[in-house]
Amino acid sequence: MTASTTSGSEADSALDTEIAELRQILDRLDGLTHQARTRLRRIEQHRNGVDARWIDRSLR
């Protein structure tokens, strides 16, 4: 193996690791965004007079 081949495979490995980490971050962000929108919708509906039992499944 030459030095350029080794550094190329190391660079590919580093990129694969970075891509995997970024995908994990984006997945967590998507989950948090969904959770935040759900909570906001519940608060807005409650504020508009909707009974919380119709909004929050944990209260049923």
Secondary structure, DSSP 8 states (H G I E B T S, - for coil): --HHHHHHHHHHHHHHHHHHHHHHHHHHHHHHHHHHHHHHHHHHHHHTT--HHHH-GGG-
